[in-house]
Amino acid sequence: METLESELTCPICLELFEDPLLLPCAHSLCFNCA
């Protein structure tokens, strides 16, 4: 099971999500990284 912090971390910039977007494939990214 992933930790809460890893679930809230953008896989692109590795920072906590800021204005997150949910993509159609169910991945989440920061708005600026999408």
C-alpha positions as CSV (number, residue, x, y, z in Angstrom):
1,M,0.0,0.0,0.0
2,E,1.3,3.4,-1.0
3,T,1.8,6.1,1.6
4,L,-0.5,9.1,1.5
5,E,2.5,11.3,0.5
6,S,3.3,9.2,-2.5
7,E,-0.3,9.3,-3.6
8,L,-0.2,13.1,-3.5
9,T,3.1,13.5,-5.3
10,C,3.3,14.4,-9.0
11,P,5.3,11.8,-10.9
12,I,6.8,14.5,-13.2
13,C,8.1,17.2,-10.8
14,L,8.1,15.0,-7.7
15,E,6.4,17.7,-5.7
16,L,3.1,17.6,-3.8
17,F,0.3,18.2,-6.2
18,E,-0.6,21.8,-7.0
19,D,-3.9,22.2,-8.9
20,P,-3.9,18.5,-9.9
21,L,-5.5,17.1,-13.0
22,L,-6.9,13.6,-13.4
23,L,-6.2,12.3,-16.9
24,P,-8.5,9.9,-18.8
25,C,-6.1,7.1,-18.1
26,A,-6.6,7.7,-14.3
27,H,-3.1,9.2,-13.8
28,S,-2.8,12.5,-11.9
29,L,-0.4,15.3,-12.7
30,C,0.1,18.9,-11.6
31,F,-1.6,21.4,-13.9
32,N,1.8,22.8,-14.9
33,C,3.2,19.3,-15.7
34,A,0.2,18.1,-17.8
